[in-house]
């Protein structure tokens, strides 16, 4: 039995709802249900009574719950002690990003919360080009990363949503659509678009709004790898591009404006890490980010 199994059990016991417990644990509901069934099989006892309307603890579940909490508390204390030792030895976390998170001082706010728990740990911020949509997670050159959803091979990662923002269209100041307050995707379908590299996979498709185009393929005016290339391509008239509202200041430097696109889904900026990476420092940084996100909601 793993401490993970007890943590899953406690989450379901406290929520009495598999979907809410799965959201709390950052896993899928089917995966959580499977792990609980495996735990029950290992223990030789049913822990929950289930029907379509409710979940309740059995007598065995009620007996196990305080013991499980006690064991997890001891385990968490042990991990915290090891984390402090790791930090004291000058451990380092590399935080990857495809664009600066910005957004009201997000990075300094997370850093201050993280430093309160791990004062000796070193954080290294690393900017990566857009051809890697995981910002270094896929090849393990980053420990955590601020990235945009969707991400390729999503099952490999866990993430925490840090910002949900409407998508705008960036266009040259002299473009006819620049005179409008808002635009619709239908207004953009015949325009050339700036695209991420093909290696960005589903993220390239997302910023081209392929799902909302009703199978009308986009015209690609240029491929861009960073904000500077994007700005120059916009000014040169090689195409338009969708951009998260929070990233608009990276492009609006005098000759470029952005306008909200009213009929496309909002974008999501997340802090992500590899699913198998349970190191205390990684968990500590994610926890610091979660506390900040909770305070902003």
C-alpha positions, 0 to 999 in steps of 0.5 A, a space after each residue: 500500500 502506498 501513502 498515495 492510496 491513503 491520500 486518495 481514500 481520505 479525499 473521498 472520505 472528506 468530500 463524499 463525492 468522487 468527482 470533487 475528490 478527483 478535482 482536489 487531487 488533480 486526477 481524473 475521476 475514473 482513475 480515482 475510482 479505480 485506485 479506491 477499488 484496488 485499495 478495497 481489494 488490498 484491504 479485503 473490505 469495502 470502504 464506501 457505499 455507493 449509489 447514483 445519488 450519494 457516497 457514504 463511508 462503511 463501518 470499515 471506512 469510518 474505522 480506517 479514516 482517523 488511522 489514515 489521517 494519522 499515518 498521512 500526518 506522520 508521513 507529511 512531517 517526514 517529507 517536510 523534514 527531508 524537504 528542509 534538509 534538501 533546501 538547506 543543501 542548496 537545491 535548485 528548481 528550474 522554472 520554465 516559461 514560454 512567455 513571462 507570466 507577469 499578471 500582477 506580480 505572479 512570479 514574485 508572489 509565488 517566490 515569497 510564499 515558496 521562500 517562507 517554506 524553503 528559504 535556502 532553495 534556489 529558483 532559476 527562471 528559464 525562457 524557452 522558444 515556442 517550439 516546445 509547448 511544455 517549456 522544458 518539461 518534456 525533456 526534463 530541463 525544467 522542473 515546473 513550467 508556466 505553459 498554455 493549455 492544451 499540452 501534448 501528451 497531457 497524461 504525463 503532467 499535472 497542472 494548476 490553472 493560474 489564469 483564465 483569460 479571453 483571447 484577443 486578436 492582435 493586428 496592425 494599427 492600420 488594419 480595418 478591424 482595428 477600428 472596432 471594439 470587438 470582433 468575431 472569428 468569422 471576421 478573421 477567417 479569410 485573414 492570414 494568421 501567424 502560427 506557432 511551429 508545427 512542433 507545438 502540436 495541439 497548442 498551434 491548433 488552439 491559437 489558430 482556433 481550428 476547433 472554431 473554424 468549422 473545418 475552414 483551414 487557416 491561411 498561414 502568413 508566417 511561423 513565429 517563435 517568440 514575441 519579438 518575431 510576432 511583433 515584427 510579423 504583425 507590423 510587416 503585415 504578414 498576418 494576424 494572431 490570437 493572443 491571451 489578454 494578459 499577453 497583449 502588452 507584449 505586442 502592443 508597442 505602438 503599431 499593434 493593437 488587440 481587440 477581444 474576439 467574442 466567440 472563441 473559448 478563453 485561454 488558460 495559463 497553468 503551472 505544470 509539472 511531470 506527474 511522476 515528480 513528487 519531490 518536496 521542492 516541486 510540491 512546495 512550489 506548486 503549493 505556493 502557487 495554489 495558495 496564490 491562485 486561491 487568494 485571487 479567486 
